[in-house]
């Protein structure tokens, strides 16, 4: 077996039919899909579902329960449904024309000429409930998106698999995989904005938790509580304010030459 042949076709975790081959004889057409579902992930969703059902059955009637119950039920259905759709429908298709990604309810396609890089990256906060390594496609505008099932849960060695894929796709791209300073700057800029949105979300969540504690105190001490104000409008306002400030702070640090797309 050649140096690059180990990751091609079915050995890559995909079904490959009639493959297209590059000049060196390595397959380019591949399909990465779910081969198995980790038991710990199923156990987590089963626990969350049972706990949600238990809370729904134990919840007493009243003004709060009248809107909390349907919210919990819809959230549970959406979470379980999204997982089922992602595991069944989600896949990464590689062809002569480019890469097509199918997710739970949407999809994306990038032609090889628009693909800048394919990178296997570690999860920043490692957890036993998630893969340790996932793969992102970066386009020439610095945007990135996740390649479903191209991770260490579904592939024995995603690094070797993506090295093989980049080698096989060189002819389709018409150029080598060299780094371009302008695109790298766009990638860093977009990464900074993602960090800003994530921190804004975390800040909004902290505000929501504080408002929830205050709501519980008012529930015990007073007859009426401003539920929507405490649990919806104030956290949303905090999130919007933090997002605006953090994104403005990051944008102010970007050189003027990179502020225009």
C-alpha positions as CSV (number, residue, x, y, z in Angstrom):
1,X,0.0,0.0,0.0
2,X,1.4,3.4,-0.9
3,X,2.0,6.3,1.4
4,X,-1.3,8.0,0.4
5,X,-3.5,5.1,-0.3
6,X,-4.5,4.2,3.3
7,X,-7.1,6.9,3.5
8,X,-8.9,6.5,0.2
9,X,-12.4,5.1,-0.6
10,X,-14.0,2.8,1.9
11,X,-11.0,2.8,4.2
12,X,-11.6,6.4,4.8
13,X,-15.0,5.7,6.4
14,X,-16.9,6.5,3.2
15,X,-18.6,4.6,0.3
16,X,-16.8,5.3,-2.9
17,X,-18.5,3.6,-5.9
18,X,-16.6,4.6,-9.1
19,X,-13.8,6.8,-7.9
20,X,-12.0,9.5,-9.8
21,X,-8.3,9.2,-9.6
22,X,-5.5,11.7,-9.7
23,X,-2.3,11.3,-11.7
24,X,-0.7,9.3,-8.9
25,X,-3.6,6.9,-8.7
26,X,-5.2,8.1,-5.5
27,X,-9.0,8.4,-5.1
28,X,-10.6,11.8,-4.9
29,X,-14.3,10.9,-4.6
30,X,-15.2,10.1,-1.0
31,X,-18.1,10.1,1.4
32,X,-17.6,10.6,5.1
33,X,-20.7,9.7,7.1
34,X,-21.7,8.2,10.4
35,X,-20.3,4.7,10.9
36,X,-21.2,4.4,14.6
37,X,-22.8,6.5,17.4
38,X,-20.7,6.7,20.6
39,X,-22.6,5.1,23.5
40,X,-21.7,8.0,25.8
41,X,-23.4,10.5,23.5
42,X,-26.6,8.4,23.4
43,X,-26.5,8.0,27.2
44,X,-26.2,11.8,27.6
45,X,-29.2,12.5,25.4
46,X,-31.2,9.7,27.0
47,X,-30.5,11.2,30.5
48,X,-31.4,14.7,29.4
49,X,-34.6,13.4,27.7
50,X,-35.7,11.4,30.8
51,X,-35.0,14.3,33.1
52,X,-37.0,16.7,30.9
53,X,-39.9,14.3,30.8
54,X,-39.7,13.9,34.6
55,X,-39.7,17.7,35.1
56,X,-42.7,18.0,32.7
57,X,-44.8,15.5,34.6
58,X,-43.9,16.9,38.0
59,X,-44.6,20.5,37.1
60,X,-47.7,21.9,38.8
61,X,-50.2,23.9,36.9
62,X,-50.2,27.7,37.1
63,X,-49.1,30.8,35.2
64,X,-45.5,29.8,35.0
65,X,-46.1,26.2,34.2
66,X,-48.4,27.1,31.4
67,X,-45.5,28.6,29.3
68,X,-42.5,26.7,30.8
69,X,-44.0,23.3,30.0
70,X,-44.3,23.8,26.2
71,X,-40.9,25.5,26.1
72,X,-39.2,22.5,27.7
73,X,-41.1,20.1,25.5
74,X,-40.3,21.9,22.2
75,X,-36.6,22.2,23.3
76,X,-36.4,18.5,24.0
77,X,-38.0,17.6,20.7
78,X,-35.7,19.9,18.7
79,X,-32.5,18.7,20.5
80,X,-33.3,15.0,20.0
81,X,-34.6,15.6,16.4
82,X,-31.5,17.6,15.4
83,X,-29.2,14.8,16.7
84,X,-31.2,12.2,14.8
85,X,-31.1,14.2,11.6
86,X,-27.4,15.0,11.9
87,X,-26.5,11.4,12.5
88,X,-28.6,10.1,9.7
89,X,-28.4,12.8,7.1
90,X,-25.1,14.6,7.9
91,X,-22.2,13.7,5.7
92,X,-19.2,15.2,3.7
93,X,-19.1,14.4,0.0
94,X,-15.9,14.9,-1.9
95,X,-16.1,15.0,-5.7
96,X,-14.1,16.3,-8.7
97,X,-16.0,19.5,-8.5
98,X,-15.4,20.2,-4.8
99,X,-16.8,19.4,-1.3
100,X,-20.5,19.3,-0.5
101,X,-21.6,19.3,3.2
102,X,-24.9,18.0,4.4
103,X,-26.0,18.9,7.9
104,X,-29.1,18.2,9.9
105,X,-31.4,20.5,7.8
106,X,-29.1,22.4,5.5
107,X,-26.1,22.0,3.2
108,X,-23.1,23.9,1.7
109,X,-21.0,23.4,-1.4
110,X,-17.5,24.8,-2.2
111,X,-15.7,24.3,-5.5
112,X,-12.1,23.4,-5.4
113,X,-11.1,26.8,-6.7
114,X,-12.8,28.4,-3.7
115,X,-11.3,26.1,-1.1
116,X,-8.3,27.6,0.7
117,X,-7.4,24.9,3.2
118,X,-8.8,21.8,5.0
119,X,-7.6,21.7,8.6
120,X,-7.9,19.2,11.4
121,X,-8.1,21.2,14.6
122,X,-8.5,20.2,18.3
123,X,-11.6,21.0,20.3
124,X,-10.6,24.0,22.6
125,X,-12.4,22.5,25.6
126,X,-12.0,18.8,25.5
127,X,-14.8,16.7,26.7
128,X,-15.6,13.0,26.7
129,X,-18.9,13.9,25.2
130,X,-17.4,15.3,22.0
131,X,-14.6,14.3,19.5
132,X,-11.1,15.5,20.3
133,X,-10.3,16.4,16.7
134,X,-12.7,17.9,14.1
135,X,-12.1,19.2,10.6
136,X,-12.9,22.6,9.1
137,X,-12.9,23.8,5.5
138,X,-11.7,27.3,5.0
139,X,-12.6,29.2,1.8
140,X,-10.7,31.9,0.1
141,X,-12.7,34.6,1.9
142,X,-11.5,33.3,5.3
143,X,-14.9,31.7,6.2
144,X,-14.9,28.2,7.7
145,X,-17.4,25.5,8.3
146,X,-17.3,22.1,9.9
147,X,-17.0,18.9,7.8
148,X,-19.5,16.4,9.4
149,X,-18.1,13.1,10.5
150,X,-14.5,14.0,9.6
151,X,-13.3,13.5,13.1
152,X,-11.6,11.0,15.4
153,X,-14.9,9.4,16.3
154,X,-15.5,8.2,12.7
155,X,-11.9,8.1,11.4
156,X,-9.0,6.3,12.9
157,X,-6.5,9.0,11.8
158,X,-8.2,12.2,10.5
159,X,-4.8,14.0,10.1
160,X,-3.5,11.3,7.7
161,X,-6.9,11.2,5.9
162,X,-6.9,15.0,5.2
163,X,-3.2,14.9,4.2
164,X,-4.2,12.3,1.6
165,X,-7.2,14.3,0.5
166,X,-5.2,17.5,0.0
167,X,-2.6,15.6,-2.0
168,X,-5.3,14.0,-4.2
169,X,-7.1,17.3,-4.8
170,X,-4.0,19.3,-5.9
171,X,-4.8,18.8,-9.6
172,X,-8.5,19.8,-9.1
173,X,-7.5,23.0,-7.4
174,X,-4.9,23.9,-10.0
175,X,-2.5,25.2,-7.4
176,X,-0.6,23.9,-4.3
177,X,-1.8,24.4,-0.7
178,X,0.5,27.3,0.1
179,X,-0.4,29.8,2.8
180,X,-1.5,33.3,1.6
181,X,-1.0,36.1,4.1
182,X,-4.2,38.0,3.1
183,X,-6.4,34.9,3.6
184,X,-4.7,34.1,6.9
185,X,-5.5,37.6,8.0
186,X,-9.1,37.2,7.1
187,X,-9.2,33.9,9.0
188,X,-7.8,35.6,12.1
189,X,-10.3,38.4,11.8
190,X,-13.3,36.1,11.5
191,X,-11.9,34.0,14.4
192,X,-11.9,37.1,16.5
193,X,-15.5,37.9,15.8
194,X,-16.5,34.3,16.6
195,X,-14.8,34.7,19.9
196,X,-16.6,37.9,20.6
197,X,-20.0,36.3,19.9
198,X,-19.1,33.3,22.1
199,X,-18.1,35.6,25.0
200,X,-21.3,37.6,24.5
201,X,-23.3,34.4,24.7
202,X,-21.5,33.3,27.9
203,X,-22.1,36.8,29.4
204,X,-25.8,36.6,28.5
205,X,-26.0,33.2,30.1
206,X,-24.4,34.4,33.3
207,X,-26.9,37.3,33.4
208,X,-29.7,34.8,32.8
209,X,-28.6,32.7,35.8
210,X,-28.4,35.7,38.0
211,X,-31.9,36.8,36.9
212,X,-33.1,33.2,37.5
213,X,-31.8,33.3,41.1
214,X,-33.6,36.7,41.6
215,X,-36.8,35.3,40.1
216,X,-36.7,32.4,42.6
217,X,-36.2,34.8,45.5
218,X,-39.2,36.9,44.3
219,X,-41.2,33.7,43.8
220,X,-40.8,33.0,47.5
221,X,-41.1,36.5,48.9
222,X,-43.7,38.1,46.6
223,X,-47.0,37.3,45.0
224,X,-46.1,38.6,41.5
225,X,-42.9,38.3,39.6
226,X,-41.8,40.1,36.4
227,X,-41.0,36.8,34.7
228,X,-40.6,37.9,31.2
229,X,-38.5,40.9,32.2
230,X,-36.1,38.9,34.4
231,X,-35.8,35.7,32.3
232,X,-36.1,37.1,28.8
233,X,-35.7,40.8,28.2
234,X,-32.8,41.6,30.5
235,X,-30.6,38.6,29.4
236,X,-31.3,39.4,25.7
237,X,-30.4,43.0,26.3
238,X,-27.2,42.0,28.1
239,X,-26.3,39.7,25.2
240,X,-26.9,42.4,22.6
241,X,-24.9,45.0,24.5
242,X,-22.0,42.6,25.1
243,X,-22.0,41.5,21.4
244,X,-21.9,45.0,20.2
245,X,-19.1,46.1,22.6
246,X,-16.9,43.0,22.0
247,X,-17.2,43.0,18.3
248,X,-16.5,46.8,18.2
249,X,-13.4,46.2,20.4
250,X,-12.1,43.5,18.1
251,X,-12.8,45.4,14.9
252,X,-11.0,48.5,16.3
253,X,-7.8,46.3,16.6
254,X,-8.0,45.1,13.0
255,X,-5.8,47.1,10.5
256,X,-7.9,49.4,8.3
257,X,-6.7,47.5,5.2
258,X,-8.5,44.4,6.4
259,X,-11.8,46.0,7.3
260,X,-13.2,45.8,3.8
261,X,-14.1,42.3,2.5
